Amino acid sequence: MKRIKLMSLAVISTALIIGCSKEEAPTESQQSAPVQQTQATQQPAQQQQSQEQQKPQEQKSEEQQHPAKEEQKSLESKKEEKKTETTVAKVDGESIFKSKGCTACHQAAADTVGPALKKIASAYNGKKEDLIKFFSGEGKAIVDPAKEAVMKPQIEITKKLSKEEKEALAEFILKH
């Protein structure tokens, strides 16, 4: 067993020594190796360009095969726009007036605890911004200043309204 191993080592080392000692001129196949390598690197680049050109065509064909997806995207964006419009449209002065309890003190035509809506609309005619300032707690009562103290707790409620809600409330009152 040891002899076989030793003989194999001897044969291998002899082959290595002979191979290393020979100085051979480059063969024709060895000379053409750089050319083949250049061609090999050029071919993948050409294939890559070809594949890139095919990708847009493949994408187009996918779009053509799936027009329903494009249509669905369009419908989803329209739904989103409607949600936004609905949110804006929901700001209704009358519903704010009723939901915040304003009807307890203000009637359309008659003075009760507070002045009538007609009286408020008349006093603030052309002065919508002043009415909004009053709702924000930044203005004085011009309709019935003697009752301003009664309105103070309600002003705390109207202060918390958004700008759009205050505008809608003012518009509702000014319509009277």
N, C-alpha and C positions, 0 to 999 in steps of 0.2 A: 504494500500500500504506500509506504514511504517512497519506494523507488518510483512508482507511477507519478507521484506528486513532484518529485525532484526532476524527473524527465520532462514533465509538462512545463515546469518552470524553466528548464534549460531551453526547450524549444521556443517558448514565448520570448525569453530574453534574447536568443539568437535572432529571431525574426525582427525584434526591435532594433537590435544593433545593425543588422543588414539594411533595414529600412531607413535608418537615420544616416548611415554612412553614404548612401547613394545620393549624389547630387543630380537631380534630374532637371532638365529644361522643362518649363511649363508646356503642357500639352495644349493642343488646340481647344479641347474642352475646358481646360483651366483658364485659357485666355478669354474665352467667350462668357465665362461666369459673370463678370461685372455687367456685361450687356444683358445677360439673362436676369440679373438682379434688378437692373434699371427697368426692364420690361415688366418684371414682376411687381415693382412698386407702382408703375404707371397703370397697370391693369386694375388694381383695386380703386385707384382714384377715378378712373373712367367709369368703373361700375358704380361707384358712389354717386357720381354726377348723374348717371343714367337713373339710379334709384331716386334721387332727389327730384328729377324731372317727372318721374312717375307718381310721386306722392301727391302733388296737387291734383293730378288726374284721378287718383284713387279717392281723394277727399271729395272731389266733385261728384264722382259716381256714388259715394256714400250719401251725400246730400240729396242726390237725385233719387236714391233708393229710399230715403227717409224724409220725405217732405212733411210727413205728419209731425215729426219732431220740431221742425221749424215752425209749423203752424201752432203747435202746443206752446212753444216759447213765446210766440206772439200773443196768444190768448192769455198766458200768465202775466205778461207785462201789461196788457190791457186791464186785467183784474187788479193789478197793483195800482194802476192809475186811478181806477174807480174807487178803490179803498181810500186813496188820498183825497179824491174829490168828495167822497162821502163824509170823511172826517171834517173837511172844511165846511161842507153843507150842513152838518149837524149843529153848528153854532147858530142857535135860533134864539133871538132875544125874548120872544114870548115864553118859550119853555124855561129859559133862565129866570125870567120874572116870576113865573109860577113856582118853580122848584126852590127858589131861595126865600119864598114866603113873602114876597113883596105885596101880594094880593091882600094880605091881612090888614095893611094900612093904606093902600092906594087903590082906588077904583077908577074906572075910565072917566066918568064925568062928575062924580060927587066927591067933595072933600070929606074925609072921615078922620082917622087919626093923622094921616098925612094928606098932602094936597092931591087933587085929582090929576090923572095923567094928562088931561087936556091943559090944565093950568101949568104943569111942568113943561109940557111941549111948547106952550106959548112963551114961557119965560126963557127957555133955552133955544128958541127958534134961531137957526143959523149959528149956534154956539155949541155944536156937538162936542168939540174938544173940551169945553168948560164942564160939560156934564160928565164926560169921562174922567176929568180931573177930580170932580166931586166924588165919583165912585172910587177913585184911588186914594181918597182922603187928602187930596192936595188942594181942594177948592172949598169955598164957602157956599152955604145954601143961599140961593137968591130968590127962591119962591116964597118960603115961609121961614125966615131965619129964627123965629121964636121956637119952632119945633125941631131945630137942628139937633138938640140934645137927645130927642127921641130917636133920631136916625143914627146916632153914633154907633150903637151895637151892630146895626145893619151894614154900616160902612166897613166895619171889620170883615164882614162876609164878602162884600163887593171888592175889597182890596185884594183878596185872594184869587179873584177871577183873572183869567188870561186877558191879554190886550184884545184879542178877537172877541172874547165873550163880553167884555165891557163895551166894545163898539157895537156888538149886536144888541145888547140891552139898551144902549142909548138910542139906536135906530128904532127899536120897538117903541120906546117912550115917545120919541119925536114924531112918530106917525099919527099920534092922537090929536 
